[in-house]
C-alpha cells in the first residue's frame, strides 16, 4: 500500500513539472508585451499645414541615425529604452499654432486720450506721466490728468476706469468721456467731466453705450446745450443716435454732482439710462434747467429703482415741464433718502408712464406734489427728521401722528399723577 501511494505521488510531481513549463513560457511572453507597451512614449507633431484634426495616424517607428521625414499630424511612438540614443536636436521640433478666432482679447480695441490737442494712442503707449493702462485687466488709471477727451471701444470685456487725484476732461463737442461697451468706474480720486451738445449729437460728461457701474469716486459732471443743439445729458447709459442701444446704469457708491442746462427745445437731463437705472448707494446731487423745454433730474427708459443712498434733485423749467424723477416704465422707491423739488409751468417730483411704487417705510406720500422729502420712518426722530418731513414739502398732513404723540404723552401724565396720589394715600 505504501508503494502504491509513493508511486502516485511521483506521478503527480511529474505532471506538475510538465504543466509548469508552458505556463511560465506564456507568462514570460505576456510580460514582454506588457513591458514593451509600458515603455512607449506618445508624441504628437503639429505643423502649420492644414490637417483634419479629428484624424490621428499611429505607427511604431524604429529609431536609427538616418534622417526620417515625419508625416503630418502623425502620432509617433518612441520606445523609452532607446530615447538616450536619439540625436539631440538644437531647436524645438514641435510647433503649435492657434487660430486667430480662438484668441480672446482682454484689451480694448481702441483707447485714446486727447491732451492739448494731441491724440494719445494708449494701446501703443500704455504709460504716461498722468495715466497708466493695464492691458491684461483692461484698466485705465487717471492720475491728475487734464485733457479734452477720453474715447474707448471695448466690446469684448468691460473697460475699467480708476480715478486717482483730480482729473479734468472738457470738450465743446459731445461727451467728455465716450465708451462703446460696458464700463466700471471707481477710485479714490475725482473726475471733472464737462461736455456740450451740438446740433448733430447729445453732449455732456459721460456716455457709455452699454452698461455703466459706478462703485466709488467723486464725479463733478456738467452738460450744456444752446441754440439748435441736441439734448444736454450729464451721465448717459445707452444711446439712440441711429437706433436705440440699451444700457443700464447702476450706482453703488461714490459722490456724484451733475448739472445740466439747455436753452433750446431738446431739454436738459441729469442722469439717464436707456434701460434700468438703479441706485443702491452713494450721494447724488442733480440740478437741471431748461427754460422752455423738458428739465429732468434722474430718469430711465425702463425701470427707475432706488434701494439706498442720499439723492437730492432740483429741476427747473420756467416755461416748460420739470420732473425730478421720471421713467417711461415705472418708478420704484424701496429705500434711501430723497430730497426732490421742481418748479415750472408743469412741475411734479415723480413722473412715470407706468406705476409709481413707494415702500410703506415712507408713510403716506402725495404722488402729485411738486416737492417731496422722503426718508424711511424707521430712521426719523421727532426732534429733527419728523419736522423736516412735515407738510407741505411732502404733501403729507402730519397732524395725525402729532395728535397720537400728544395723546400718548397725556396718558403718561395721567398715569404718573395716579401713581403719586396712590402713594400719598398710603402714606
RACORNOR-V26988 format. One record per residue. D_FIRST is the distance of its C-alpha to the first C-alpha in whole Angstrom. Layout:
# RACORNOR-V26988
D_FIRST
D_FIRST
This chain:
# RACORNOR-V26988
0
4
5
5
6
9
10
11
13
14
16
17
19
20
22
23
25
26
27
29
31
34
34
35
38
39
39
41
43
44
45
48
49
49
51
53
55
55
57
60
63
65
69
72
75
78
81
85
84
84
80
79
77
75
73
71
69
66
65
63
65
64
66
68
72
74
76
74
77
75
75
77
75
72
69
68
64
64
61
61
59
62
65
66
67
69
73
75
78
81
82
80
79
78
81
81
84
85
88
91
91
87
89
91
94
94
98
101
102
106
107
111
113
117
119
123
122
119
116
113
110
107
104
106
107
105
106
110
112
112
109
105
103
99
98
94
96
99
101
104
106
110
111
115
115
119
119
120
117
113
112
108
106
102
100
97
96
99
102
102
105
105
109
109
113
116
116
119
119
122
123
126
124
121
118
118
114
112
109
107
104
102
104
103
105
105
106
108
111
114
115
118
118
122
122
125
125
126
128
124
122
121
121
120
118
114
113
109
108
105
104
105
104
106
104
106
109
113
115
119
119
122
123
127
128
132
134
132
129
125
124
123
120
119
115
114
110
110
113
115
116
115
113
111
109
107
106
105
107
105
107
104
107
109
113
115
119
120
123
124
128
129
133
132
131
127
127
125
121
120
116
114
111
111
108
107
108
107
108
105
107
109
113
115
119
120
124
125
129
130
134
134
130
127
126
122
121
117
115
113
112
109
109
110
108
109
106
108
110
114
116
120
121
125
126
130
132
135
136
132
129
127
124
122
118
118
115
115
112
112
112
110
111
108
109
111
114
117
121
122
126
128
131
133
135
131
129
126
123
120
120
117
117
114
114
114
111
112
110
111
111
114
116
119
120
123
121
125
126
127
126
123
121
118
116
113
114
111
112
116
118
121
123
123
121
122
125
125
123
126
128
130
127
124
126
125
127
126
128
125
123
126
127
123
123
127
125
122
125
127
124
123
127
127
124
125
128
127
125
127
130
127
126
130
130
128
129
